[in-house]
């Protein structure tokens, strides 16, 4: 069973629909006992960093953070200065710098480069493209946790993994 954490923010139903499509047993829940008894946990995204941190409680299960869910795993974010994240990863979430010819937020398809040691992205293909809607990106202190990055005016780290956290 996969628990999708309902912490009052996020794109819960699109994640649930994707798992249903894959015939993966899942439940949207905020119940701590259900989350602790789940085989895996997904922390979905979309929302504001500060508001989400007020709603979120940490669990020790394998964890997949999507969008804002990834951001919350870091120590802090430029989006809401002074609000602390979970600190699972060292580093912060920073705003994409404005440059001539680049629109912020970065919206649309873009290629990504996947770290050859990535466990979660190892089967994504040789020239993967993903869809982006973001104004912030990961600035991890430890480069060894970076799973993938994209180029948008500069290198933007967009995926990380360490142990059971993705």
Helices and strands as residue ranges (DSSP letters): E 2-5, H 12-21, E 26-29, H 32-37, E 40-43, H 49-55, E 63-65, H 68-72, E 76-77, G 78-80, E 91-95, E 106-111, E 113-114, E 129-134, E 136-140, G 143-145, E 146-151, E 155-160
